[in-house]
């Protein structure tokens, strides 16, 4: 018998996890990736003149033992343990994060500190009800004053939406288990006992590939090819052909040539909007309209090579300064020394959140590098004369965004795609869910199990990368992204 054929679209964490597991199960695997050079999606590691840098930082931490084991099996000798250090920069001062009470009090000053404490107790005694917005949810747990200092500016930079218009559901998912009281208790208690509960936001060490997260996905891609699978780089999907309730082939362009890939099964992780619009014949008018309503937040990294002493000890710094456009800074030397090409230098990744086509996105690379140098000086972190090189990487559709009615749009699309028995969407963009790397991987692991006769509902992979066959209580699996407050 000929091998069962599987086509996978996207060579990010979800697509490559599916490819590796499927080729191991005997499938004839072809992976299509539109990027001509890099695998890993948003988890890739970019190379520039010998330096390696992430598109954002990617910790390797999961509550799923299966995902953690999968990682270590891929890179048994190249995982390092990194001590987490991250701080918040606000009004010229650094605040430790996770919170250290005396650091925060001394930086804020006596009167502001007292006001924050009083604001916290007021919020606990007279909470805002109902909790409609992210602003309500966070203020109820930290107080209005601390919310304004430590949450409002950064969140609005990331999403481009006022916090009063972001749903409380997102905060409940992304900051779950954390409040001011728990942060203070954690600061005094120290590390939890082995096997004890861990609040993800507060973990202080994590695993990390020696050469960045891209090393994980480069190794996985090589393993797929070593087992007989194929990875077609620079291949952009143009059409998804279907007939009588089954997808029959995927058409793509590569280097000016047009290609067709037939298969028995298809796993797709490209943006859900693009997936729906690629179907030929077109899906229903309702599904097409729902797909066109989906929106995304885009992202760019300005990587700067800095000569001389390491400017700060953090892995990353959140920039809550409202007077600069920068949202976060990564210091890749503090993630792994092996990512730095020359001794006596480091590589900083300055992160900016934008919409494709806006002023930031469209600015020339040279202009963006100058902006990065200017803002580093403005923050008092690095003198422009110390910057000896730079590069800019733009990432389309880095964050799927949920506007009003997103869940209804998603329900329409899910219902439409459900008619195809051999078509499966996985991953962050593939499912339009704010999955972390481990969550995306779990959807892929379960998708391959479904190819082998499993009956897993991929949409119920929850925010801790665990799967519950029997949902208990409210199903919140769709609420992993900011949603505007309903009017």
Residue pairs with C-beta under 8 A, 6 or more apart in sequence:
2 28
3 26
3 27
3 28
4 26
4 27
4 28
4 264
4 265
4 451
5 27
5 28
5 30
5 262
5 263
5 264
5 265
6 22
6 27
6 28
6 29
6 30
6 263
6 264
6 265
6 266
6 267
6 451
7 30
7 32
7 250
7 261
7 263
7 265
7 266
7 267
8 15
8 18
8 19
8 22
8 29
8 30
8 31
8 32
8 266
8 267
8 268
8 269
9 15
9 31
9 32
9 237
9 250
9 266
9 267
9 268
9 269
9 270
9 275
10 31
10 32
10 33
10 41
10 268
10 269
10 270
10 427
10 429
10 430
11 19
11 31
11 32
11 33
11 35
11 39
11 40
11 41
11 217
11 221
11 231
11 233
12 39
12 40
12 41
12 42
12 43
12 217
12 269
12 427
12 428
12 440
13 40
13 41
13 43
13 217
13 427
13 437
13 440
13 441
13 444
14 41
14 269
14 426
14 427
14 428
14 430
14 440
14 441
14 443
14 444
15 31
15 33
15 41
15 267
15 269
15 426
15 427
15 444
16 31
16 39
16 40
16 217
16 220
16 221
16 224
17 70
17 220
17 440
17 441
17 444
17 445
18 267
18 269
18 426
18 444
18 445
18 447
18 448
19 29
19 31
19 220
19 224
19 229
19 231
20 220
20 223
20 224
21 444
21 445
21 448
22 29
22 267
22 448
22 451
23 29
23 224
23 227
23 228
23 229
24 227
25 448
25 451
25 452
27 265
27 451
28 228
28 229
29 224
29 228
29 229
29 230
30 229
30 230
30 231
30 232
30 261
30 263
31 221
31 224
31 229
31 230
31 231
31 232
32 232
32 235
32 237
32 250
32 252
32 261
33 39
33 231
33 232
33 233
33 234
33 235
34 234
34 235
34 236
34 237
34 270
35 44
35 233
35 234
36 233
36 234
37 233
38 44
38 45
38 46
38 214
39 214
39 217
39 218
39 220
39 221
39 231
39 233
40 213
40 214
40 216
40 217
40 218
41 217
41 269
41 427
42 55
42 56
42 395
42 398
42 428
43 54
43 55
43 58
43 213
43 214
43 216
43 217
43 437
44 54
44 55
44 213
44 214
44 217
45 52
45 53
45 54
45 211
45 212
45 213
45 214
45 215
45 339
46 52
46 53
46 54
46 55
46 214
46 301
46 303
46 391
46 393
48 303
48 389
48 391
49 305
49 341
49 389
50 341
50 342
51 303
51 305
51 332
51 339
51 340
51 341
51 347
52 211
52 212
52 214
52 332
52 338
52 339
52 347
53 212
53 301
53 303
53 330
53 332
53 339
53 347
53 349
54 212
54 213
54 214
54 330
54 332
54 335
54 349
55 299
55 301
55 393
55 395
55 398
56 299
56 301
56 328
56 330
56 349
56 351
57 315
57 316
57 330
57 335
57 349
58 208
58 213
58 437
59 82
59 84
59 203
59 206
59 207
59 208
60 68
60 71
60 79
60 206
60 207
60 208
60 209
60 213
60 216
60 437
61 200
61 203
61 206
61 207
61 438
62 68
62 438
62 465
63 198
63 200
63 464
63 465
63 466
64 438
64 442
64 464
64 465
64 466
66 442
66 445
67 438
67 441
67 442
67 445
67 465
70 441
70 445
71 79
71 207
71 216
72 79
72 207
74 216
74 219
74 220
74 223
75 209
75 215
75 216
75 219
78 209
78 210
78 211
78 215
79 207
79 208
79 209
79 210
80 207
80 208
80 209
80 210
80 336
81 205
81 206
81 207
81 208
82 205
82 206
82 207
82 208
82 315
82 334
82 335
82 336
83 204
83 205
84 203
84 204
84 205
84 206
84 315
85 313
85 314
85 315
85 334
86 97
86 314
86 315
86 316
86 317
86 318
87 94
87 95
87 96
87 97
87 314
87 317
87 318
88 94
88 95
88 97
88 150
88 154
88 317
88 318
88 320
89 95
89 317
89 318
89 319
89 320
89 321
89 379
90 149
90 150
90 320
90 321
91 321
92 380
93 107
94 107
94 317
95 103
95 104
95 107
95 150
96 103
96 104
97 318
98 183
98 186
98 187
98 201
98 202
98 204
99 180
99 183
99 184
99 187
100 187
101 184
101 187
101 188
104 113
105 113
108 116
108 149
112 145
115 145
116 143
116 145
116 146
116 149
117 143
118 143
119 143
119 144
119 145
119 146
120 142
120 143
120 145
120 146
120 180
121 143
122 143
122 144
123 139
123 140
123 141
123 142
123 143
123 144
124 140
127 140
128 136
128 139
128 140
130 136
131 137
131 140
131 168
132 167
132 168
132 485
132 486
133 163
133 164
133 165
133 166
133 167
133 168
133 485
134 151
134 155
134 163
134 166
134 167
134 168
134 170
134 171
134 482
135 147
135 152
135 163
135 164
135 166
136 168
137 168
137 171
137 172
138 147
138 151
138 163
138 171
138 175
139 147
141 178
141 179
141 180
142 150
142 151
142 179
142 180
143 180
146 180
149 320
150 320
151 163
152 163
153 320
153 321
153 322
154 318
154 319
154 320
154 327
154 328
155 163
155 166
156 162
156 163
157 319
157 325
157 327
157 353
158 297
158 327
158 353
158 399
159 166
159 297
159 353
159 399
159 401
159 482
160 297
160 353
160 354
160 355
161 482
161 484
164 485
165 484
165 485
166 482
166 483
166 484
166 485
167 402
167 479
167 482
167 483
167 484
167 485
167 486
169 476
169 479
169 483
170 479
170 480
170 481
170 482
170 483
172 476
172 479
173 463
173 476
173 479
173 480
174 434
174 480
175 201
176 463
177 197
177 199
177 200
177 201
178 199
178 201
178 202
182 199
183 202
186 199
186 202
191 204
192 198
200 464
208 335
208 336
209 215
209 216
209 336
210 336
210 338
211 336
211 338
211 339
212 332
212 335
212 336
212 339
213 437
221 231
224 231
225 231
232 252
232 254
232 259
234 254
234 255
235 252
235 253
235 254
235 259
236 252
236 253
236 254
237 250
237 251
237 252
237 270
237 274
237 278
238 251
238 252
238 253
238 258
238 278
239 250
239 251
239 278
239 279
239 280
240 247
240 250
240 251
240 266
240 268
240 275
240 278
240 279
240 280
240 423
241 247
241 248
241 249
241 250
241 251
241 280
242 248
242 279
242 280
242 281
242 420
242 423
245 419
245 420
245 421
246 420
246 421
246 422
246 423
247 266
247 420
247 422
247 423
248 262
249 260
249 261
249 262
249 263
250 260
250 261
250 263
250 266
251 258
251 259
251 260
251 261
252 258
252 259
252 260
252 261
253 259
264 422
265 422
265 423
265 424
265 451
266 422
266 423
266 424
267 424
267 425
267 426
267 444
267 447
267 448
268 275
268 423
268 424
268 425
268 426
268 430
269 425
269 426
269 427
269 428
269 429
269 430
269 440
269 444
270 429
270 430
271 294
271 296
271 397
271 400
271 429
271 430
271 432
272 291
272 294
272 400
272 410
272 413
272 425
272 429
272 430
272 431
272 432
273 291
273 292
273 294
273 296
273 432
275 291
275 425
275 430
276 283
276 287
276 288
276 290
276 291
276 413
276 416
276 417
277 288
277 291
277 292
282 288
283 416
284 416
286 412
286 416
287 412
287 413
287 416
290 408
290 409
290 410
290 412
290 413
291 409
291 413
293 403
293 405
293 406
293 409
294 400
294 401
294 406
294 409
294 432
295 400
295 401
295 403
296 356
296 396
296 397
296 398
296 399
296 400
296 401
297 353
297 354
297 355
297 398
297 399
297 400
297 401
298 353
298 354
298 355
298 356
298 361
298 394
298 395
298 396
298 397
298 398
298 399
299 351
299 352
299 353
299 354
299 394
299 395
299 398
299 399
300 351
300 352
300 354
300 360
300 361
300 368
300 392
300 393
300 394
300 395
301 349
301 350
301 351
301 352
301 392
301 393
301 395
302 349
302 350
302 352
302 368
302 369
302 371
302 372
302 390
302 391
302 392
303 347
303 348
303 349
303 350
303 390
303 391
303 392
303 393
304 347
304 348
304 350
304 369
304 372
304 373
304 376
304 382
304 387
304 389
304 390
305 345
305 346
305 347
305 387
305 388
305 389
305 390
306 345
306 346
306 347
306 348
306 382
306 386
306 387
306 388
307 344
307 345
307 386
307 387
307 388
308 344
308 345
308 386
310 331
310 333
310 334
310 346
311 331
311 346
311 348
311 381
311 382
312 331
312 381
313 331
313 334
314 329
314 331
314 334
315 330
315 331
315 334
315 335
316 328
316 329
316 330
316 331
317 328
317 329
317 331
318 327
318 328
319 326
319 327
319 328
319 329
319 379
321 379
323 378
324 375
324 378
324 379
325 352
325 360
325 371
325 375
326 350
326 351
326 352
326 372
326 375
326 379
327 351
327 352
327 353
328 351
329 348
329 349
329 350
329 351
329 381
330 348
330 349
330 351
331 346
331 347
331 348
331 349
332 339
332 340
332 346
332 347
332 348
332 349
333 339
333 340
333 346
333 347
334 346
339 347
340 346
340 347
345 388
348 376
348 382
350 372
350 375
350 376
352 360
352 368
353 399
354 360
354 361
355 361
356 396
356 397
360 368
361 394
363 371
365 390
365 391
365 392
368 392
369 387
369 390
369 392
372 390
373 382
373 384
373 387
374 384
376 382
376 384
376 387
377 383
377 384
397 429
399 434
399 481
400 428
400 429
400 432
400 433
400 434
400 481
401 481
401 482
402 432
402 481
402 482
402 483
402 484
403 483
403 484
404 483
404 484
404 486
404 487
406 432
406 481
406 483
407 478
407 479
407 483
410 432
410 478
414 459
417 423
417 425
424 447
424 450
424 458
425 431
425 458
426 440
426 443
426 444
426 447
426 458
427 435
427 440
427 443
427 444
428 434
428 435
428 439
428 440
430 443
431 443
431 458
431 459
432 481
433 439
433 477
433 478
433 480
433 481
434 480
434 481
435 443
435 461
435 480
436 465
438 465
439 461
439 462
439 463
439 465
441 465
442 461
442 465
442 466
442 467
443 458
443 461
446 454
446 456
446 458
446 461
446 467
447 456
447 458
449 456
450 456
450 458
456 467
456 469
459 477
459 478
460 467
460 468
460 471
460 475
460 477
461 467
461 477
462 468
462 476
462 477
463 480
471 477
